[in-house]
């Protein structure tokens, strides 16, 4: 509550002065993950910087560094955003560079989330829809290659299509998630009484925390959290639309889009509507940063 009050009274225009230093620091941190001795590998992915007991995931910072950069860049280029070489291309190069570094970790989920959020923000600002579509087509072969050339991603995709075909291996996590939701029923087993987190469902505190909520609080609890999320996103978009300056409006739209899209992907994964991605649920997952 104290942080919220301070944030309410904070002049967001101050953030704009640190746009390029923040972007440069984030770029250095992403490179450090890949090449420095502080880069920490977990489960075959090198996504964290570890300094003793403290860990930090630079890709989390990228979500906000890019939004701050785009809010500044798009508002600065206002009036010429329809031009491909001046309005869109410089932004696309920056977005692509950061997405590529995150993809090398490898972290396809975060890279795709960044691309979607940034593309939507560009469109909201006034970039031509055709330009956004062309860049999506340009990225598509790389996404397909990342999906099918890496064995564990290909297995995840096949498991998503039919998890019951291999319930003890590639389909294990999603089938255990289904069991968690099914066990919760309407009212749930009670807060703290879930059984799937007891070494049955992998990552119950991060990527699949919503499955545990479904088991412990049931359909009513799940519905309540989704309604709170919808309320938060709606209020965020309302604030963004009412801000008097373009920079502030784009900054708010970007932050709310980031929360909304990451939450939607996480919810889609845990109920089997999307292939498994290593994305935590905002505000609730433990995460790693």
C-alpha positions in Angstrom: 0.0 0.0 0.0 2.9 2.3 0.8 4.5 1.6 -2.6 1.1 2.3 -4.3 0.8 5.6 -2.6 4.3 6.6 -3.6 3.7 5.5 -7.2 0.6 7.6 -7.3 2.5 10.7 -6.4 5.5 9.9 -8.6 6.0 12.0 -11.8 6.3 9.3 -14.5 7.9 11.9 -16.8 11.1 11.4 -14.8 11.4 7.8 -16.1 11.7 9.2 -19.7 15.1 10.7 -18.8 16.5 7.2 -18.1 15.1 5.6 -21.3 18.5 5.0 -23.1 20.6 4.2 -20.0 18.0 1.7 -18.9 18.0 0.1 -22.3 21.8 -0.1 -22.4 22.0 -1.6 -18.9 19.4 -4.2 -19.8 21.3 -5.1 -23.0 24.5 -5.6 -21.0 22.7 -7.8 -18.5 21.2 -9.9 -21.3 24.7 -10.4 -22.7 26.1 -11.2 -19.2 23.6 -14.0 -18.9 25.0 -15.7 -22.0 28.7 -15.1 -21.5 29.6 -14.2 -17.9 30.4 -16.5 -15.0 27.4 -15.0 -13.2 25.0 -16.6 -15.7 23.1 -19.3 -14.0 21.7 -22.4 -15.8 18.5 -24.0 -14.5 16.8 -26.9 -16.3 18.9 -26.5 -19.4 18.1 -22.8 -19.7 20.5 -19.9 -19.0 18.2 -17.1 -18.0 19.4 -15.9 -14.6 22.2 -13.8 -13.1 23.2 -15.2 -9.7 25.1 -13.1 -7.2 25.4 -15.4 -4.1 21.8 -16.0 -2.8 20.3 -13.3 -5.0 19.1 -14.2 -8.5 17.9 -11.8 -11.2 16.3 -12.5 -14.6 17.2 -9.7 -17.0 14.4 -10.7 -19.4 11.9 -9.5 -16.7 13.5 -6.0 -16.9 13.3 -6.2 -20.7 9.5 -6.2 -20.5 9.6 -2.7 -18.9 12.7 -1.3 -20.5 11.3 -1.9 -24.0 7.9 -0.5 -23.1 9.6 2.7 -21.7 11.7 2.9 -24.9 8.7 2.4 -27.2 6.6 5.0 -25.3 9.5 7.5 -25.7 10.3 6.6 -29.3 6.7 6.4 -30.6 5.7 9.7 -29.0 8.8 11.4 -30.3 8.1 10.1 -33.9 4.4 11.0 -33.7 3.2 12.4 -37.0 5.6 10.2 -39.0 4.7 6.8 -37.7 3.1 5.7 -41.0 6.5 5.9 -42.6 8.2 2.5 -42.5 11.9 3.6 -42.4 11.4 6.4 -39.9 8.4 5.4 -37.8 8.6 1.6 -37.6 12.0 0.2 -38.7 14.2 1.6 -35.9 11.7 0.3 -33.3 11.5 -3.1 -34.9 15.3 -3.4 -34.9 15.5 -2.7 -31.2 12.6 -5.1 -30.4 14.1 -7.8 -32.6 17.6 -7.5 -30.9 16.2 -7.9 -27.4 13.9 -10.8 -28.5 16.8 -12.6 -30.2 19.0 -12.3 -27.0 16.2 -13.7 -24.9 15.6 -16.5 -27.5 19.2 -17.6 -27.2 18.8 -18.2 -23.4 16.6 -20.1 -24.6 13.3 -18.5 -23.5 10.8 -18.6 -26.4 7.8 -17.8 -24.2 9.2 -14.5 -22.9 10.5 -13.6 -26.4 7.1 -14.2 -28.0 5.4 -12.2 -25.2 7.7 -9.3 -25.8 7.0 -9.4 -29.6 3.3 -9.5 -29.1 3.2 -6.7 -26.5 5.5 -4.4 -28.5 3.6 -5.1 -31.8 0.3 -4.2 -30.1 1.8 -1.1 -28.6 3.1 0.0 -32.0 -0.3 -0.5 -33.5 -2.1 1.4 -30.8 0.4 4.3 -31.3 -0.5 4.5 -35.0 1.9 2.3 -36.8 0.4 0.8 -40.0 -1.2 -2.6 -39.4 0.4 -3.8 -42.6 3.9 -3.0 -41.2 3.1 -5.0 -38.1 1.9 -7.9 -40.2 5.0 -7.8 -42.4 7.3 -8.0 -39.3 5.2 -10.9 -38.0 5.7 -12.8 -41.3 9.4 -12.0 -41.1 9.6 -13.5 -37.6 7.4 -16.6 -38.3 10.2 -18.8 -39.8 12.4 -18.2 -36.8 9.5 -19.1 -34.4 8.8 -22.3 -36.4 12.5 -23.2 -36.3 12.7 -22.5 -32.6 9.6 -24.7 -32.0 10.5 -27.7 -34.2 14.4 -27.7 -34.1 14.6 -27.9 -30.3 13.5 -31.3 -29.1 11.9 -30.4 -25.8 9.8 -27.7 -27.5 8.6 -30.1 -30.1 7.7 -32.6 -27.4 5.8 -29.9 -25.5 3.9 -29.0 -28.7 2.9 -32.6 -29.4 2.0 -33.1 -25.7 -0.3 -30.0 -25.9 -2.1 -31.6 -28.8 -2.7 -34.9 -27.0 -1.3 -35.0 -23.4 -2.9 -38.3 -22.6 -0.8 -40.0 -25.3 2.2 -39.8 -23.0 0.9 -39.0 -19.5 4.0 -40.2 -17.7 6.6 -38.2 -19.7 5.9 -35.3 -22.1 2.2 -35.0 -21.1 2.9 -35.4 -17.4 2.8 -31.8 -16.3 -0.4 -30.8 -18.1 -2.3 -34.0 -17.1 -1.4 -33.3 -13.4 -2.7 -29.8 -13.9 -6.0 -31.2 -15.2 -6.1 -33.4 -12.1 -5.6 -30.4 -9.8 -8.4 -28.4 -11.4 -10.7 -31.5 -11.5 -10.0 -32.3 -7.8 -10.9 -28.8 -6.8 -14.5 -28.9 -8.0 -16.7 -26.0 -7.3 -15.5 -24.8 -3.9 -12.0 -26.4 -3.7 -10.3 -28.6 -1.0 -9.5 -25.5 1.2 -6.5 -23.1 1.2 -3.3 -25.0 1.8 -5.0 -28.4 1.5 -4.0 -29.2 -2.1 -2.3 -32.5 -2.8 -0.9 -31.9 -6.3 1.8 -29.6 -5.0 3.2 -32.5 -2.9 5.7 -33.7 -5.6 3.0 -34.5 -8.2 2.6 -31.3 -10.2 6.0 -29.8 -11.3 6.6 -26.1 -10.7 3.5 -25.6 -8.5 4.9 -22.4 -7.0 5.8 -20.7 -10.3 4.4 -21.6 -13.8 1.6 -23.8 -12.5 0.5 -22.0 -9.4 -2.9 -21.3 -10.9 -3.6 -25.1 -11.0 -3.0 -25.2 -7.2 -5.4 -22.3 -6.8 -8.0 -24.3 -8.8 -7.5 -27.3 -6.5 -7.5 -25.4 -3.2 -10.1 -22.7 -4.0 -12.1 -24.4 -6.7 -14.0 -22.9 -9.6 -15.2 -20.0 -7.4 -11.7 -19.0 -6.4 -10.4 -19.3 -10.0 -13.3 -17.2 -11.2 -12.7 -14.6 -8.5 -9.0 -14.2 -9.5 -9.9 -13.9 -13.2 -12.4 -11.2 -12.4 -9.9 -9.3 -10.3 -7.4 -9.6 -13.2 -10.1 -8.3 -15.7 -10.9 -5.4 -13.4 -7.2 -4.5 -13.1 -6.7 -4.6 -16.9 -9.9 -2.6 -17.5 -8.9 0.1 -15.0 -5.4 0.2 -16.4 -6.7 0.8 -20.0 -9.1 3.4 -18.7 -6.2 5.3 -17.0 -4.1 5.0 -20.2 -6.9 6.4 -22.4 -7.5 9.4 -20.1 -3.8 10.5 -19.7 -3.2 14.0 -21.2 0.1 13.2 -22.9 1.0 10.5 -25.5 4.1 9.3 -23.7 2.2 8.6 -20.5 -0.7 7.0 -22.4 1.6 4.6 -24.3 3.6 3.8 -21.1 0.4 2.8 -19.3 -1.0 0.8 -22.3 2.3 -1.1 -22.6 2.5 -2.0 -18.9 -1.2 -3.1 -18.8 -0.8 -5.1 -22.0 2.3 -6.9 -20.6 0.3 -8.0 -17.5 -2.7 -9.0 -19.5 -0.9 -11.0 -22.2 1.4 -12.8 -19.8 -1.6 -13.7 -17.5 -3.6 -14.9 -20.5 -0.8 -17.1 -21.7 -0.2 -18.6 -18.3 -3.9 -19.3 -17.9 -4.1 -20.8 -21.4 -1.2 -23.1 -20.5 -2.5 -24.5 -17.2 -5.9 -25.4 -18.7 -4.4 -26.9 -21.8 -5.4 -24.3 -24.3 -1.8 -23.4 -25.2 1.5 -25.3 -25.3 3.6 -25.2 -22.1 5.6 -22.0 -21.8 7.8 -21.1 -18.8 5.8 -17.9 -17.9 4.9 -17.1 -14.3 1.5 -15.7 -13.3 1.9 -12.0 -12.5 1.4 -11.0 -8.8 1.0 -14.6 -7.6 3.8 -16.8 -8.9 7.0 -16.9 -6.8 9.1 -16.3 -10.0 12.9 -16.2 -9.8 13.7 -12.5 -9.6 
